[in-house]
Amino acid sequence: MSAMAAVNFPEWTEYRKKNGLDPLGMQNSSVTLYQTLIPGIGNVTLRMRYYGLYAWLSRVYAKRIGDTNPQTWQRMIRRAEALYALIAQRRGDESGVTGSDWAQKTLDNLHGRTIDFAEAAKTRKETPDYYFAVDWGAYGLAYASQLFQIGIFDPSREHAIALPSVDLGEKLALAFDKELGELSGQFYDAILRGRVSLRDLDALVRLAPSGIRNGGTERKLYEDILFGRIGPQDEAATSRRASLLLILNIAEQIQRAPTPDDVRWTLYAGKDQEGRLFTPATQQLQAQTERWRLYHANDLCHVALECLLKYILDTLDEYPRGIAPSSLIARCVDEITSTSPHPPPSSWNAFVASLPPVANPGDPNIQDTEFALVNTIMAARRPIHPCSADVARNALTLLAVLHRAFRANTQAITEELKNLDFTAFHSLLTEGRYLEQVGDAPFRDAVARIIEERVVRRHLWVALRKFQRQGDYTFLVEADDGLIRLREKDGPVFTNPRLGPAIRFLHDIHLLGENGLTRRGVEVLQAS
């Protein structure tokens, strides 16, 4: 497992600590990129069937209740989610379900044959025994925005309650209701009562996330929605379709279901880890591959700089009373440049030229491939693992490799990133341009400038901006009387480009299985 895999899992919890969040202000450019690569799917939209559940729920709410009071709609959502968690846990082996820990605990401690979940469906302000902390549940946290974006929901001009869209949302709601069949009334009544029997749960288990029927209309609608055959025919639908087809193409090539890391590195390197070329058949998929490559390169760029920040923070840990910035930077430069057995290069440009391209940047077994450099960097990311000068040197090496790629792809990088606000968004483009400016400087001077200007000063600027605009105190270092000292530690973090949920969705709708493409997955790929 690569080091990146450890950061790909969302946590169903409320996040309050702000210290060090995107400390160099570069992750937001990656987030902006991946939002356009798989629109309609979010990092915490973990199961496809929730889309049908919410479509059905909004339709039945409008038809049978019709109350435009948001609190009434909120109560309906929370009860439905709590009941759905019980259904999923009763079925067993279901992941990505909101409230699953509460549901399992409830089932384990059950005395009798009836579960009263109305109390747990209240908000945390109303009860200490809530199933989920976020007031609007998984719907508000994750799914609502994607339901609107993908075209399942339409906003109302008259009230704040979501409505299923006439063409797409209504179809999906009816398809979900058809799958419920005779259980539709039973499911609805249980939501209203806030109480369910074990016998009811046993009947309802086929509605769990993994219960999408392979030959059903509901499954076909999910496929049509994801691949943009119905719903808004816009740029977002086209991009989502292309990314999903790339995942299926990779599954076909590696003969198994890919992981998010498989997808990222194959698209970045143009090869799988076995060294086999990955060559999408159409120009549209080739263009989408290039966009993914630039996204991943942008992520590698901020990871390299965040690793240098981690090295600085670990070094500062030795000076509890503080140290002059110039002395800190001089020490870091000395230690980093002394790690190589060879004399330091004459300049940054000479350093870049000394790193010949590798055959497969995603090969974990070859030294100084991007994959190998990243694994070393991420192994030292946690506060308990000090970042050594050798690891910081790897970060500089990765930065140099990316600079070489920047020179070879300046036009494509500029085209992809030119619309970002450069006063707020730092990216592969801004850093590539900066490295061009220091390219002819002596190597030690270039390293010192990178550390001072792109790491230390950048972090202080980003933290000050967050404090002024949002009131969040995110400073990792503090300056006092000409000295700086450590306040908090932080490490490099990859952004999470929705690939995990996308792959899970393809499993849910039977396009991917344990051995890779299913029969239907092959048909979808052949039809593309």
Salt bridges, closest charged atoms under 4 A:
GLU14 OE2 - ARG16 NH2 3.29
GLU14 OE1 - ARG124 NH1 2.70
GLU94 OE1 - ARG47 NH1 3.43
GLU94 OE2 - ARG91 NE 3.69
GLU119 OE1 - LYS122 NZ 3.07
GLU170 OE1 - ARG59 NE 2.83
GLU179 OE2 - ARG213 NH2 2.85
GLU182 OE2 - ARG206 NH2 3.62
ASP200 OD2 - ARG193 NH2 3.86
ASP202 OD1 - ARG90 NE 2.71
GLU218 OE1 - ARG49 NH2 2.92
GLU223 OE1 - ARG219 NH1 2.87
GLU223 OE2 - ARG229 NH1 2.78
GLU223 OE2 - ARG520 NH2 2.55
ASP224 OD2 - LYS220 NZ 2.91
ASP224 OD1 - ARG229 NH1 2.61
ASP262 OD2 - ARG256 NH1 2.66
ASP272 OD2 - ARG276 NE 2.74
GLU290 OE1 - ARG293 NH1 2.35
ASP299 OD2 - ARG264 NH2 2.68
ASP299 OD1 - HIS302 NE2 2.76
GLU306 OE2 - HIS302 ND1 3.07
ASP314 OD2 - LYS310 NZ 2.72
ASP314 OD1 - LYS489 NZ 2.91
ASP317 OD2 - LYS489 NZ 3.06
GLU318 OE1 - ARG331 NH1 2.89
ASP334 OD1 - ARG444 NH2 2.59
GLU335 OE2 - ARG331 NE 2.78
GLU415 OE1 - LYS418 NZ 3.22
GLU416 OE2 - ARG291 NE 3.16
GLU431 OE2 - ARG454 NH2 2.90
GLU431 OE2 - ARG458 NH2 3.05
GLU436 OE2 - HIS403 NE2 2.58
GLU436 OE2 - ARG407 NE 2.61
GLU452 OE2 - ARG457 NH2 2.74
GLU453 OE2 - ARG449 NE 3.32
GLU478 OE2 - ARG487 NE 3.58
ASP480 OD2 - ARG485 NH1 3.51
GLU488 OE1 - LYS17 NZ 3.93
ASP508 OD1 - ARG47 NH2 2.85
ASP508 OD1 - ARG504 NH2 3.20
GLU523 OE1 - ARG520 NH1 2.98
